[in-house]
Amino acid sequence: MKIKVTNTMLNCLLAAMVAGILFMENFSPTLKTFLGICASVTVGIIIATWKKNSVTVTKAISLIVFFVIGAARFYVADNLPATDISKFEGQTIKIVGTVRDEPQIKTLPNGLTQQRFIVEVSSAGNKFASGAMIVTAYNEIKPARIGDKISAEGKIKFITNYKNPGQIDSVTRLKSDGITARMSAGKNGVEIEQVEGSFWTKFLRMVAEIREHYKDSMSKVMSSEDAAAIFAMLFGGYAGLNPELVEDFQTTGIVHILSVSGSHMSLLAAATAAICLLLKLPRNVTLIIGIFVIGTYTLLSGMLPQVIRSACMGVLVFIGTAMQYENISARFLTLTALAMLINQPLLIFDVSFQLSFSSTAGLIYIAPNLRIFMRELPRWFSMPAAMTISAQIASLPIVIWYFNQISLSSVLANVFVMPLLEIVIVGGLLGGLIALVIPFAGKIFFVGESLIFGTGAELNKLFANLPFSAVQVPTLGIAAGAIYYLALIFRRAEILILLIVLLAVNFFKAGGNVEVSFVDVGQGDCCVVLTPNRKCLIFDAGGTRDKVFDVGGRVIIPYLKHENIFEVDTIFLTHAHEDHSGGAGSIIRKMPVREIITANESKSEYAAVFGISEQKLKNLRAGSQGEIFKIDGVEIKILYAPKVGTGNEISNVYKISYGNVSFLITGDLIKENEADILRENINVQSTVLKVGHHGSHTSSSEEFLKAVNPKVAVICVGYGNNFNHPRKEVLERLEKINAKVYRTDIDGLIQFKTDGKNLTVKTFSE
């Protein structure tokens, strides 16, 4: 019996392994139960196909084997050993380990210098420990190198993600790289002990010094923003990048150029292939040289897992395009994906892996036919256009799921901007070598690099600002994505038409219920209300102290887009503290907002928190106590709006009502204000209470909770916060009034739905 392993069979084996991974992730059966099911299915197939086509039986069993391999590998990767550093969560302890990667140093908005280390842990306290963790420190310490010994003391915490639909899963991505915990070093900070290191460690240090040489050479002759952007293009990393530049690159669909990706690898290999072609070298020699160039660049880029994955994908594109071995590339792509997932099954949940694989598949399977279709166009246009469009077609459901945006200007950017940036990448690598030998010549070279990059950035900005440069699109569900790929694989237009009809019916279906969602924004508040006809109201918008992280742009907006919300009717803010209002700035900048209602604080205070000039906040005004808003059948009443006080003392209280169901939004209302409300006989009784001040002991008095008498209480709070919120006494008071308690640090997004009579609740963690 001879079985021919075709590309189709390999792809089926890959699909079977992915199915095994997803099965274990979604259903979490015990290993014994899972193996029993697989054994039963195998026996059933053998009995059903007995004395029939043995090739068919073998193929079926092969699919089951790869399904089991995927499931077993996920089980092992997801269940960490008892010695893993994450098992020490909650303990304040001293860890000892080795610096794994080059330390990252940056200056925060508050002026502090933050140092971030990836540490391979060897001990925690007096116990053996394994795994890797992130350690951050804020004090001046001895410079650290890769391979140096490090010790730090602090509280071990899990690495957490903002648990909302549409959020990129950074926790699983880090876990796939072996990083499972984090620590913020205390007053004692960290201690570094320099270690001689092995040959490999010395080599990695030398590579880090080479990268530092590039950074220093560029920073001497060009602006810090240009230097940061070109360094990011050469070696990855977003430190120091201009946010507007990143946004423009996202709009035109070429943001991947700002981090080391498969396109970098194939670019260098293609440039090498062109030189080899001029020298008339044999094809096999060209292949070896191209792979050598990619390998060298991978070393220079730090040998990070994502860089290695990009290198593998880049080699495949090079083999298929530069070497014209499309059929071999298709097979290599599947084998590479199989090898990667067997080694680390959690990669299937990594957006960078998903985009790299799907885009590369598009370049291999779709681009050749598209180039034939576009053969009448000039080659300088058709080649990059075909590659861009094919990559977009193949990755479309993934891009829509995570970003809810399709770039219509990406063809222009890839045809006219990318060649300039490719010159910058190749030239930048050469410039560093020139600066090493002849420093003055290197300076002149990098000045030219800055001019070319500036031209490309300005041209890209022009494309990004064109009408309909990028269009917002509704989220594709998993089922819709599966239908799309079936249509793509089998090339059946009727399947695609069915998908379009289903999406249209889903998108334009009539409303009826009100959705009230408490979004996980960490240690802050945010509530999003959708009326029966999908008008959006936002009550508080999260934020972080010192504006270290853009909660509005990186948490709330992705959630809104995932829910197909692209404009906001009204933002209601309880007060001007950053953890309640800080995220509103990004929402105002990136989405149409009809009106902003605030507490009795000055417009200048809100402008400072938003990072927006007062002149641009013409639709912002303070709300008045007793004021009522009626929006699409939903009533919002300002129950309380103190005119004097500062900070938490001046928090507005809003009551949202729809039929017989109501929600009380209290901001950081303190006990003294609660007493004022009760003295004024204001009716605060509500079905759902957003607990004041994240569950602090300064709020939620027993008398106030009795007056509200909620069936459900929601506490918006960040995991492992430094304030010990929510306090035990507050939880006891809520238990005393028989309120069902939900917490964003445990449950993630908490979504209520009501028709005005009945109320249902669903959480992200369910």
Secondary structure by P-SEA (a helix, b strand, c coil): ccccccaaaaaaaaaaaaaaaaaaaaccccaaaaaaaaaaaaaaaaaaaccccaaaaaaaaaaaaaaaaaaaaaaaaacccccccccccccbbbbbbcccccbbbbbccccbbbbbbbcccccccccccbbbbbbbbccccccccccbbbbbbccccccccccccccccaaaaaaaaccccccccccccbbbbbbbccaaaaaaaaaaaaaaaaaaaaaacccaaaaaaaaaacccccccccaaaaaaaaaacccccccccaaaaaaaaaaaaaaaaaacccaaaaaaaaaaaaaaaaaaacccaaaaaaaaaaaaaaaaccccaaaaaaaaaaaaaaaaaaacccccccaaaaaaaaaaaaacccaaaaaaaacccccccaaaaaaaaaaaaaaaaaaaacccccccaaaaaaaccaaaaaaaaaaaaaaaaaaaccaaaaaaaaaaaaaaaaaaaaaaaaaaaccccbbbbccccaaaaaaaaaaaaaccaaaaaaaaaaaaaaaaccccbbbbbbcccccbbbbbbbcccbbbbbcbbbbbcccccccccccaaaaaaaaccccccbbbbcccccccccaaaaaaacccccccccccccaaaaaaaacccccccccbbbbcccbbbbcccbbbbccccccccccccbbbbbbbbccccbbbbbccccaaaaaaaaaacccccccccccccccccccccaaaaaaacccbbbbbcccccccccccaaaaaaaaaacccccccccccbbbbbbcccbbbbbcccc
